[in-house]
Amino acid sequence: MRDIDIPLPIARTLLNPLFRVILNDRLPWRVQRMLMDIGSRAQLVPGDTVVHRLRLAGRPAERIAARRGPAVSDQRHSRVPAWSRSATSSGPVAHTAVSDQRHSRVPAWSRSATSSGPATHTAVSDQRHSRVPAWSHSATSSGPATHTAVGAVLYLHGGGYAVGSMTTHRSLAARLAHETGCAVYLLDYRLAPEHPFPAALDDAETAFLELVREAGYRPDQIAIAGDSAGGGLSLATAQRLIGRHGMTPAALGLIAPWTDPNQIPDRDRDLVINKSWSRSCAAAYLGGADGNDPGYAPLRGELRGLPPTYVQVDVSELLHAQCVELVAGLRGAGVHVRFTESHGLWHVAQLQASLVGPAAAAVRELADFLREAAQPVSVRDLG
């Protein structure tokens, strides 16, 4: 990965005014979303990343994985968008591939070569007229493959439930894919205020169920990860899956999770988040719902029976105290918890992993945790 290691003081100096401008509750949501997408161009997608566009829970989604074979060099008909190019003068990131599934009539899960289709090593394949589903690596006439050894990660992006997108989190999801060896499914769930609670939770629940029922994963092969609001959504999704469906995910990876939007920060701001903006997000997501609903505030929900959970947060964040409370609650409920408190980073610095060394180290630690949970070694797998 072609990373840049910017010293932390310089990175903080550069990012502070950027976040002050973008995460401003006086700006319309659509403007904030646009600015975040533009700003994310500096977050480099690792080389040898394959991105397949598909539909999951009726929403746009991306299946992101590390390339496992040689790439075809002829890119004359490539439809790779601008985000797959590195922000340097040296040109596009090596071997970043995109498969466009927007007009496909087939589930997005198959990539195996057949006599009528392209080989699996094709760097960029246009799937608009494909009739093969998009998340399986070996679909045949007998149906989608069942994943027995390789797990998956369902990633739910942050952004206060009102901003954020696949564009803003593609780089982080790609790094997790490379570090875990798992496919990472990045979901474009519905955002508030256009779609208040429980729209995002409904989308995340349905996405997980589709990965089980249609993609062939077992529930204990799918880890759920997310940052900030996406971290809270990950926790709420796991609670709903356990309570409604008896399905327990492999693990939870929570980066500075916002697990109770009812709590008011005791400070005005940290480097990234400010109190006024966070209160606007909380109100937009709640809509006319009950703020005591555990789906909205999963910190107040049932914590017993949750899978192994890793929580990362910096001590400088507005959400630090809430994360400490969450970890204490999880441990009190008998959940296996790993908790890391960084010093000198900022809210979801993992998004800038390609620019800041300590953030990249945090992503690697999270990936190690998720990989061990989603890809346990069994006697059957070894045989």
C-alpha positions in Angstrom: 0.0 0.0 0.0 1.4 3.4 -1.0 0.8 5.2 2.3 2.0 8.6 3.5 2.9 9.1 7.1 2.1 12.7 8.0 3.2 13.7 11.5 0.2 13.9 13.8 0.5 17.6 14.7 0.5 18.5 11.0 -2.4 16.2 10.2 -4.5 17.7 13.0 -3.7 21.2 11.8 -4.8 20.3 8.3 -8.0 18.5 9.3 -9.3 20.9 11.9 -10.5 23.6 9.5 -11.8 21.0 7.0 -14.1 19.4 9.6 -15.2 22.8 10.9 -16.4 23.7 7.4 -18.0 20.4 6.4 -19.7 19.3 9.7 -21.7 22.5 10.1 -25.3 22.3 11.1 -26.0 25.5 9.2 -25.2 23.8 5.9 -27.9 21.8 4.2 -27.4 18.1 4.5 -26.9 17.6 0.8 -24.1 20.2 0.9 -22.4 18.4 3.8 -22.7 15.1 1.9 -21.2 16.6 -1.2 -18.3 18.2 0.7 -17.5 14.9 2.5 -17.4 13.0 -0.8 -15.0 15.6 -2.2 -12.8 15.6 0.8 -12.6 11.8 0.8 -10.6 11.8 -2.4 -7.4 12.2 -0.3 -8.1 8.9 1.3 -6.3 6.5 -1.0 -7.8 3.1 -2.0 -5.0 0.4 -1.8 -3.8 -1.0 -5.0 -5.0 -4.5 -6.0 -8.5 -3.7 -4.7 -11.5 -5.1 -6.5 -14.8 -3.3 -6.1 -18.0 -4.9 -7.3 -21.2 -2.8 -7.2 -24.3 -4.7 -6.3 -27.7 -4.3 -4.5 -28.0 -5.4 -0.9 -31.2 -4.8 1.1 -32.6 -3.1 -2.0 -29.8 -0.5 -1.6 -26.6 0.3 -3.5 -23.7 -1.6 -2.0 -20.2 -2.6 -2.8 -18.3 -5.8 -2.3 -14.7 -4.9 -1.7 -11.9 -7.5 -1.8 -8.2 -7.8 -2.3 -7.2 -9.2 -5.7 -6.0 -12.8 -5.5 -4.7 -13.3 -9.0 -3.0 -11.6 -11.9 -4.7 -8.6 -13.5 -5.4 -8.1 -17.2 -3.4 -5.1 -18.4 -5.7 -4.0 -21.2 -7.9 -1.3 -19.6 -9.1 0.4 -22.8 -12.8 -0.3 -22.0 -12.4 0.2 -18.2 -15.2 2.1 -16.4 -13.1 2.7 -13.3 -14.3 6.0 -11.8 -12.1 8.8 -10.5 -12.1 7.6 -6.9 -10.0 4.5 -7.8 -7.1 6.8 -8.8 -4.5 7.8 -6.2 -4.1 11.4 -5.3 -0.6 11.6 -6.7 1.0 12.5 -10.0 1.9 9.0 -10.7 -1.5 8.0 -12.1 -4.2 5.5 -11.1 -3.8 3.1 -8.2 -2.4 -0.2 -9.5 -5.0 -2.8 -10.4 -8.0 -1.2 -8.6 -11.0 -2.7 -10.4 -14.6 -1.9 -10.5 -17.5 -4.1 -11.7 -20.6 -2.1 -12.5 -23.7 -4.0 -11.3 -26.2 -1.2 -11.4 -28.1 -2.6 -14.4 -27.5 -6.3 -13.7 -30.5 -8.6 -13.3 -28.5 -11.1 -11.5 -27.6 -11.3 -7.8 -24.1 -9.8 -7.6 -22.3 -12.7 -6.1 -20.7 -14.7 -8.9 -17.3 -14.2 -10.5 -16.3 -17.6 -11.8 -15.4 -17.9 -15.4 -17.6 -20.0 -17.7 -17.6 -20.7 -21.4 -19.9 -17.8 -21.9 -18.3 -15.2 -19.7 -15.1 -13.5 -18.8 -12.4 -15.2 -16.8 -12.0 -14.5 -13.1 -8.8 -12.6 -13.5 -10.3 -9.9 -15.7 -9.3 -6.6 -14.0 -12.5 -4.6 -14.9 -15.6 -6.5 -16.0 -18.7 -4.7 -17.1 -21.6 -6.7 -15.5 -24.5 -4.6 -16.7 -26.0 -7.4 -18.8 -24.8 -10.2 -16.6 -27.3 -12.8 -15.3 -25.0 -14.2 -12.7 -25.4 -13.1 -9.1 -22.5 -10.9 -7.7 -21.3 -12.1 -4.3 -20.3 -15.7 -5.0 -16.8 -16.7 -6.2 -17.9 -20.0 -7.6 -21.6 -19.9 -8.6 -22.6 -22.8 -10.9 -25.8 -24.1 -12.3 -26.6 -25.6 -9.0 -26.8 -22.2 -7.3 -24.6 -19.9 -5.3 -21.6 -21.2 -3.5 -21.6 -21.7 0.2 -18.7 -19.9 2.0 -17.2 -22.4 4.5 -13.8 -21.0 5.2 -13.7 -17.4 4.2 -15.7 -14.9 6.2 -17.1 -11.5 5.4 -17.5 -8.1 7.0 -20.6 -6.0 6.8 -19.4 -2.4 7.2 -21.8 0.4 8.2 -20.4 3.8 7.6 -20.5 6.7 10.1 -21.8 10.3 9.6 -24.4 10.9 12.3 -27.0 8.9 10.3 -27.3 12.0 8.1 -24.1 12.1 6.0 -21.4 9.7 4.9 -21.4 7.3 1.9 -19.6 4.5 0.2 -17.4 7.1 -1.3 -16.2 8.5 2.1 -15.6 5.0 3.5 -14.3 3.0 0.5 -10.7 3.5 1.4 -11.2 2.2 5.0 -13.3 -0.7 3.8 -10.7 -1.6 1.2 -7.9 -1.6 3.9 -10.0 -3.9 6.0 -10.5 -6.2 3.0 -6.8 -6.4 2.5 -5.9 -6.9 6.1 -8.6 -9.5 6.9 -8.6 -11.4 3.7 -12.4 -11.2 3.8 -14.9 -9.6 1.5 -16.1 -6.3 3.0 -19.7 -5.4 2.1 -20.1 -1.6 2.3 -23.8 -0.7 2.5 -25.4 2.6 1.4 -28.1 2.6 3.9 -30.8 5.2 3.9 -30.0 8.5 5.6 -31.9 10.9 7.8 -33.7 13.3 7.8 -35.2 12.0 4.6 -35.4 8.5 6.1 -35.4 8.7 9.9 -35.2 5.8 12.4 -35.6 2.9 11.9 -34.8 3.0 8.2 -31.0 2.6 8.6 -31.5 -0.3 11.1 -34.0 -2.0 8.8 -31.5 -1.8 5.9 -28.6 -3.1 8.0 -30.7 -6.0 9.3 -31.9 -6.9 5.8 -28.4 -6.7 4.4 -27.1 -9.2 7.0 -30.0 -11.6 6.3 -29.4 -11.5 2.6 -25.7 -12.4 3.1 -26.8 -15.4 5.0 -29.8 -16.5 2.9 -28.6 -15.6 -0.6 -24.8 -15.3 -0.4 -24.3 -18.5 1.6 -22.5 -17.2 4.6 -23.2 -18.6 8.1 -24.1 -15.9 10.6 -21.0 -16.7 12.6 -18.9 -16.0 9.5 -20.1 -12.4 9.2 -18.6 -9.7 11.4 -20.3 -6.3 11.6 -18.1 -3.2 11.8 -18.8 0.5 11.7 -17.6 3.9 13.0 -19.4 6.6 14.9 -23.1 6.4 14.0 -22.2 3.3 12.0 -20.8 1.8 15.2 -24.0 2.4 17.0 -25.9 1.0 14.1 -23.7 -2.1 14.1 -24.5 -2.7 17.8 -28.2 -2.2 17.2 -28.1 -4.5 14.2 -26.5 -7.3 16.3 -29.1 -6.9 19.0 -31.9 -7.1 16.5 -30.5 -10.1 14.7 -30.1 -12.0 18.0 -33.5 -10.9 19.4 -35.6 -11.4 16.2 -33.7 -14.1 14.3 -31.5 -16.0 16.7 -28.5 -15.1 14.6 -25.3 -14.0 16.3 -22.7 -12.3 14.1 -19.0 -13.4 14.3 -17.9 -10.2 16.0 -18.4 -6.5 16.3 -15.7 -4.0 15.3 -16.7 -0.6 16.7 -14.7 2.6 16.0 -15.8 5.4 18.4 -19.4 4.1 18.3 -22.3 6.5 18.9 -24.5 4.2 20.9 -26.8 6.7 22.7 -27.7 9.8 20.7 -29.7 11.0 23.7 -26.5 11.8 25.6 -25.4 15.5 25.2 -21.6 16.0 25.0 -20.1 17.8 28.0 -17.8 19.8 25.7 -18.4 21.9 22.7 -16.2 20.0 20.2 -13.3 17.8 19.5 -11.2 17.9 16.3 -14.0 16.5 14.2 -17.4 16.6 15.9 -19.1 19.6 17.5 -22.0 19.5 19.9 -24.4 21.5 17.7 -23.9 19.3 14.7 -24.3 16.1 16.7 -27.6 17.3 18.3 -28.9 18.1 14.8 -28.0 14.6 13.6 -29.6 13.0 16.6 -32.9 14.9 16.0 -32.8 14.2 12.3 -32.4 10.5 12.9 -35.0 10.3 15.7 -37.7 11.9 13.7 -41.0 11.1 15.5 -39.7 7.9 17.1 -39.2 7.2 20.8 -35.7 8.1 22.0 -35.8 5.3 24.5 -36.1 2.7 21.8 -33.0 0.4 22.1 -32.7 0.4 18.3 -32.1 4.1 18.5 -29.9 4.0 21.6 -28.5 0.4 21.7 -26.4 1.3 24.7 -29.7 1.0 26.6 -30.6 -2.3 24.9 -29.8 -5.9 25.8 -26.0 -6.4 25.9 -26.0 -10.0 27.0 -25.3 -12.6 24.3 -23.5 -10.2 22.0 -20.5 -11.6 20.1 -16.8 -10.6 20.9 -16.5 -6.9 20.5 -13.6 -4.6 19.8 -14.0 -0.9 20.7 -11.5 1.7 19.6 -11.6 5.4 20.6 -9.2 8.3 21.2 -9.2 9.9 24.7 -9.8 13.3 23.1 -13.1 12.5 21.5 -16.5 13.7 22.6 -17.6 10.1 22.5 -14.8 8.8 24.7 -16.9 8.7 27.9 -19.8 7.0 26.1 -17.4 4.3 24.8 -16.0 3.7 28.3 -19.6 3.3 29.5 -20.3 0.9 26.7 -17.3 -1.2 27.4 -18.2 -1.4 31.1 -21.7 -2.5 30.2 -20.5 -5.2 27.8 -18.1 -6.6 30.3 -20.8 -6.6 33.0 -23.0 -8.5 30.6 -20.3 -11.2 30.1 -19.3 -10.1 26.6 -15.7 -10.7 25.5 -14.4 -7.1 24.9 -11.2 -5.7 23.6 -10.8 -1.9 24.2 -8.1 0.4 22.9 -7.8 4.0 23.8 -5.4 6.0 21.6 -3.7 9.2 22.4 -3.2 12.0 19.9 -5.6 10.8 17.1 -9.1 12.1 16.5 -12.6 10.9 15.9 -12.4 8.0 13.4 -8.9 8.8 12.4 -8.9 5.3 10.8 -10.4 7.0 7.7 -7.1 8.7 7.2 -5.1 5.5 7.6 -3.4 6.0 4.2 -2.1 9.3 5.5 -1.3 8.8 9.2 0.8 5.8 10.5 -0.9 5.4 13.9 -4.3 5.3 12.2 -3.1 2.6 9.9 -1.9 0.6 12.9 -5.3 0.9 14.5 -6.9 -0.5 11.3 -4.6 -3.4 11.3 -5.4 -4.2 14.9 -9.1 -4.1 14.2 -8.6 -6.2 11.1 -6.7 -8.9 13.1 -9.6 -9.1 15.5 -12.2 -9.4 12.8 -10.3 -11.9 10.8 -9.8 -14.2 13.8 -13.5 -14.0 14.5 -14.9 -14.4 11.0 -12.4 -17.1 9.8 -12.0 -19.5 12.7 -9.9 -22.6 11.9 -11.9 -25.8 12.2 -11.1 -29.4 11.7 -13.5 -29.4 8.8 -11.7 -26.5 7.1 -8.3 -28.2 7.7 -9.5 -31.5 6.3 
